[in-house]
Amino acid sequence: MAISPQSQLEDRRYNLESLSISDISPFRNQRIQEDTFPPAFFLDIDLFKQCQLILPRDFGTIPAYIQPFVGDLNSIRDAAAKYFEKIQPWMPIVAKKRLFDYLRSSLSKLRADIALLIVAMRLITIFPVDSIFNPKIPMYVAAKRMYAEAEAVGVLTLPVLQAGVLISIYEYGHAMYPATFFTIATCARYAALLGIGKERSLFEDPSLTWVEVEEKRRVWWAILIMDRCVNIGCPSRTLATNEPSLNSPLPVDDALWEEAGNMPENILTLSSAASLEMGQLARFAQAAHLVGRVYRHISEPAGDQSFQDEEREQLRRTLLALSNVSLAEEQVRKLSFCSQTSMCYSALLILQQPYLADNDPMPILSGDGFHLISKPQAIAHNACKIVENFASLTLEAISPFITHLLYKSVVYFAESNSSPEILETLKAGLETLDTKWRAAG
């Protein structure tokens, strides 16, 4: 017996109406629901406070799709230890003691946001297995999915934000565009909802220890740094973060923060003179701020040419001073290189076009001290010395922030037809770095 068109239409309507959100939602296996985020947080913040409403703080359960990448407790501790050994030295944004204290106290149940952070830690320490490595591995896809779900349902916690920053660094290191551009922009908005970036909101919470306040501050600076690194090839592109004020507090010395002892008496600000007493992240933050100033100088030139020239010269002197402090630290602390050094050099190369003459003197570090040679030749020479130091450390410990400097140095020597030996050294350096970060390829 044939079914009438009317009956078929009624069956299809019934099937459509019988579908619920839980059938198609990616959150159907979790306790948290999409309607748990209080709209008053945006519509009427005073009402939100008066009613003492709260924001979602966790997923409830760890999604099944990401569980295989989390591992058991011993595996989690190993992953965290590897992260703190390889990544934390150049991007110290996770409080080591606090995390391990939590892992020791949570033997029975791991929070979902911490699980996401652990997966992001695993992700950023991955070493490509071969030359055809595709960075869009299942672990990356799972981490991106969970981060997107946290954003969609309004789960607002610091570990989720930290995971987002680490994911963006992974994407940046493997030239995953425009993914890294969108990820770090999302992190900036997410941080704004957490009140990160507004110092008053941080200190108004009496429940926070200075270590927790410092951790949030470091995450904000990491977002600002990444926002500028992601756009370094196009200075005129609009940034996701505003320029910080000169009285913005800088991160404290990295070692003091990791010790989690007494709060330092003096908190340096962005306007403080760069010195060896600062931690690496503090100088990296200063470098990122200067890069933002260079972007504005290039993309929004002043109508007054004399002011434009004065600003350019001031930026040049400040970048040189900061890079020299970083070079001195590398010598004193026996470091292979500092990420802020490469960022300063990249900013100088951007500033060099079309204003600075090629014979403008700049110091170059050699075995018997500093010498003045022309720029950008000096920058390219120093980039070559960084490459020569690759042999003294494991590639897992090299940050991706040097890739732009090496690339621009290769372009300089290729176009100038000078120093073919240095050109080959720089190319070899990029090939070596490509085995860890595909952005160098």
Solvent accessible surface area in square Angstrom, and as a share of the most:
residue,aa,sasa,rsa
1,M,241,1.07
2,A,95,0.74
3,I,111,0.56
4,S,52,0.34
5,P,110,0.69
6,Q,106,0.47
7,S,45,0.29
8,Q,96,0.43
9,L,86,0.43
10,E,88,0.40
11,D,80,0.42
12,R,178,0.65
13,R,116,0.42
14,Y,153,0.58
15,N,87,0.45
16,L,126,0.62
17,E,126,0.57
18,S,68,0.44
19,L,101,0.50
20,S,53,0.34
21,I,115,0.59
22,S,63,0.41
23,D,77,0.40
24,I,120,0.61
25,S,11,0.07
26,P,61,0.39
27,F,13,0.05
28,R,132,0.48
29,N,119,0.61
30,Q,12,0.05
31,R,164,0.60
32,I,17,0.09
33,Q,95,0.42
34,E,97,0.44
35,D,122,0.63
36,T,65,0.38
37,F,35,0.15
38,P,18,0.12
39,P,88,0.55
40,A,15,0.12
41,F,38,0.16
42,F,133,0.55
43,L,148,0.74
44,D,63,0.33
45,I,73,0.37
46,D,86,0.45
47,L,81,0.40
48,F,23,0.10
49,K,136,0.58
50,Q,139,0.62
51,C,70,0.42
52,Q,152,0.68
53,L,71,0.35
54,I,144,0.73
55,L,16,0.08
56,P,16,0.10
57,R,135,0.49
58,D,37,0.19
59,F,1,0.00
60,G,13,0.12
61,T,52,0.30
62,I,37,0.19
63,P,7,0.04
64,A,80,0.62
65,Y,52,0.20
66,I,0,0.00
67,Q,80,0.36
68,P,102,0.64
69,F,48,0.20
70,V,1,0.01
71,G,32,0.30
72,D,97,0.50
73,L,45,0.22
74,N,103,0.53
75,S,36,0.23
76,I,6,0.03
77,R,74,0.27
78,D,99,0.51
79,A,9,0.07
80,A,0,0.00
81,A,52,0.40
82,K,78,0.33
83,Y,0,0.00
84,F,14,0.06
85,E,112,0.50
86,K,27,0.12
87,I,0,0.00
88,Q,5,0.02
89,P,71,0.45
90,W,24,0.08
91,M,0,0.00
92,P,4,0.03
93,I,0,0.00
94,V,3,0.02
95,A,6,0.05
96,K,82,0.35
97,K,105,0.45
98,R,100,0.36
99,L,9,0.05
100,F,37,0.15
101,D,54,0.28
102,Y,47,0.18
103,L,0,0.00
104,R,137,0.50
105,S,91,0.58
106,S,14,0.09
107,L,130,0.64
108,S,118,0.76
109,K,117,0.49
110,L,25,0.12
111,R,92,0.33
112,A,3,0.02
113,D,0,0.00
114,I,10,0.05
115,A,0,0.00
116,L,0,0.00
117,L,3,0.01
118,I,0,0.00
119,V,0,0.00
120,A,0,0.00
121,M,0,0.00
122,R,48,0.17
123,L,1,0.00
124,I,1,0.01
125,T,9,0.05
126,I,40,0.20
127,F,78,0.32
128,P,10,0.07
129,V,131,0.75
130,D,70,0.36
131,S,102,0.66
132,I,149,0.76
133,F,25,0.10
134,N,93,0.48
135,P,20,0.13
136,K,129,0.55
137,I,36,0.18
138,P,96,0.61
139,M,29,0.13
140,Y,14,0.05
141,V,83,0.48
142,A,8,0.06
143,A,0,0.00
144,K,61,0.26
145,R,101,0.37
146,M,0,0.00
147,Y,11,0.04
148,A,52,0.40
149,E,7,0.03
150,A,0,0.00
151,E,91,0.41
152,A,73,0.57
153,V,2,0.01
154,G,9,0.09
155,V,0,0.00
156,L,3,0.02
157,T,12,0.07
158,L,23,0.12
159,P,19,0.12
160,V,0,0.00
161,L,0,0.00
162,Q,3,0.01
163,A,0,0.00
164,G,0,0.00
165,V,0,0.00
166,L,0,0.00
167,I,0,0.00
168,S,0,0.00
169,I,0,0.00
170,Y,1,0.00
171,E,0,0.00
172,Y,12,0.05
173,G,0,0.00
174,H,9,0.04
175,A,47,0.37
176,M,13,0.06
177,Y,118,0.45
178,P,81,0.51
179,A,27,0.21
180,T,0,0.00
181,F,57,0.24
182,F,123,0.51
183,T,6,0.04
184,I,1,0.01
185,A,28,0.21
186,T,35,0.20
187,C,0,0.00
188,A,5,0.04
189,R,178,0.65
190,Y,9,0.04
191,A,0,0.00
192,A,61,0.47
193,L,59,0.29
194,L,29,0.15
195,G,17,0.16
196,I,4,0.02
197,G,34,0.33
198,K,144,0.61
199,E,47,0.21
200,R,189,0.69
201,S,46,0.30
202,L,5,0.02
203,F,109,0.46
204,E,116,0.52
205,D,58,0.30
206,P,133,0.84
207,S,88,0.57
208,L,41,0.21
209,T,75,0.44
210,W,41,0.14
211,V,13,0.07
212,E,37,0.16
213,V,8,0.04
214,E,1,0.01
215,E,5,0.02
216,K,36,0.15
217,R,11,0.04
218,R,0,0.00
219,V,0,0.00
220,W,47,0.16
221,W,4,0.01
222,A,0,0.00
223,I,0,0.00
224,L,0,0.00
225,I,0,0.00
226,M,0,0.00
227,D,3,0.01
228,R,0,0.00
229,C,4,0.02
230,V,9,0.05
231,N,1,0.01
232,I,19,0.10
233,G,68,0.66
234,C,42,0.25
235,P,29,0.18
236,S,79,0.51
237,R,106,0.39
238,T,118,0.68
239,L,43,0.21
240,A,45,0.35
241,T,9,0.05
242,N,133,0.68
243,E,65,0.29
244,P,22,0.14
245,S,64,0.41
246,L,103,0.51
247,N,113,0.58
248,S,21,0.13
249,P,23,0.15
250,L,1,0.00
251,P,5,0.03
252,V,13,0.07
253,D,34,0.18
254,D,26,0.13
255,A,59,0.46
256,L,83,0.42
257,W,3,0.01
258,E,60,0.27
259,E,118,0.53
260,A,31,0.24
261,G,46,0.44
262,N,146,0.75
263,M,96,0.43
264,P,25,0.16
265,E,170,0.76
266,N,124,0.64
267,I,55,0.28
268,L,72,0.36
269,T,37,0.21
270,L,9,0.05
271,S,73,0.47
272,S,29,0.19
273,A,90,0.70
274,A,30,0.23
275,S,35,0.23
276,L,60,0.30
277,E,133,0.60
278,M,3,0.01
279,G,1,0.01
280,Q,37,0.17
281,L,2,0.01
282,A,1,0.01
283,R,0,0.00
284,F,3,0.01
285,A,0,0.00
286,Q,15,0.06
287,A,0,0.00
288,A,0,0.00
289,H,14,0.06
290,L,14,0.07
291,V,0,0.00
292,G,2,0.02
293,R,77,0.28
294,V,0,0.00
295,Y,7,0.03
296,R,152,0.56
297,H,2,0.01
298,I,53,0.27
299,S,43,0.28
300,E,110,0.49
301,P,83,0.52
302,A,35,0.27
303,G,90,0.87
304,D,82,0.43
305,Q,108,0.48
306,S,77,0.50
307,F,104,0.43
308,Q,3,0.01
309,D,51,0.26
310,E,118,0.53
311,E,35,0.16
312,R,41,0.15
313,E,52,0.23
314,Q,81,0.36
315,L,2,0.01
316,R,34,0.12
317,R,120,0.44
318,T,47,0.27
319,L,0,0.00
320,L,20,0.10
321,A,56,0.43
322,L,6,0.03
323,S,1,0.00
324,N,49,0.25
325,V,32,0.18
326,S,0,0.00
327,L,13,0.07
328,A,38,0.29
329,E,0,0.00
330,E,14,0.06
331,Q,104,0.46
332,V,99,0.57
333,R,107,0.39
334,K,174,0.74
335,L,57,0.28
336,S,26,0.17
337,F,25,0.10
338,C,1,0.00
339,S,7,0.04
340,Q,1,0.01
341,T,0,0.00
342,S,0,0.00
343,M,5,0.02
344,C,0,0.00
345,Y,1,0.00
346,S,1,0.01
347,A,0,0.00
348,L,0,0.00
349,L,16,0.08
350,I,24,0.12
351,L,0,0.00
352,Q,20,0.09
353,Q,110,0.49
354,P,111,0.70
355,Y,76,0.29
356,L,19,0.10
357,A,59,0.46
358,D,72,0.37
359,N,118,0.60
360,D,29,0.15
361,P,72,0.46
362,M,3,0.01
363,P,23,0.14
364,I,16,0.08
365,L,25,0.12
366,S,38,0.25
367,G,90,0.87
368,D,117,0.61
369,G,29,0.28
370,F,98,0.41
371,H,85,0.38
372,L,123,0.61
373,I,53,0.27
374,S,26,0.17
375,K,1,0.00
376,P,6,0.04
377,Q,56,0.25
378,A,0,0.00
379,I,0,0.00
380,A,1,0.01
381,H,41,0.18
382,N,6,0.03
383,A,0,0.00
384,C,8,0.05
385,K,77,0.33
386,I,10,0.05
387,V,14,0.08
388,E,104,0.47
389,N,61,0.31
390,F,15,0.06
391,A,102,0.79
392,S,88,0.57
393,L,48,0.24
394,T,74,0.43
395,L,33,0.16
396,E,36,0.16
397,A,33,0.26
398,I,0,0.00
399,S,2,0.02
400,P,0,0.00
401,F,8,0.03
402,I,0,0.00
403,T,11,0.07
404,H,28,0.12
405,L,0,0.00
406,L,0,0.00
407,Y,124,0.47
408,K,72,0.31
409,S,1,0.01
410,V,20,0.11
411,V,42,0.24
412,Y,41,0.16
413,F,1,0.00
414,A,50,0.39
415,E,135,0.61
416,S,47,0.30
417,N,138,0.71
418,S,45,0.29
419,S,33,0.21
420,P,86,0.54
421,E,125,0.56
422,I,29,0.15
423,L,25,0.12
424,E,101,0.45
425,T,42,0.24
426,L,0,0.00
427,K,82,0.35
428,A,50,0.39
429,G,1,0.01
430,L,24,0.12
431,E,124,0.56
432,T,53,0.31
433,L,0,0.00
434,D,36,0.18
435,T,61,0.35
436,K,1,0.00
437,W,1,0.00
438,R,45,0.17
439,A,34,0.26
440,A,8,0.06
441,G,86,0.82
